[in-house]
């Protein structure tokens, strides 16, 4: 895996700003922002084949808000919300054909 540091680090040498990481095959692995070495804001992460794996927001290094996860072929797998890195509220899981498998409520 290789990283591409597009913006400088902060004064402490921590990741700060927009970053991209790539698989050894050259495909994008993930892209998003860091603030003081913590993931923060909108992120996208990809499967090894280049298909989107998941997308959503981070808040101070934790998944926070609405997220979607995708199968290796690009079909929606899961969707739901996080609060400070923990699943919260309704989460839905789907078969590859788009049919709903389950709907689970997390507290």
Secondary structure, DSSP 8 states (H G I E B T S, - for coil): -EEEE-S---TTS---EEEEEE-TTS-EEEEEEEETTEEEEEEEEE-TTS-EEEEEEEETTEEEEEEEEE-TTS-EEEEEEEETTEEEEEEEEE-TTS-EEEEEEE-
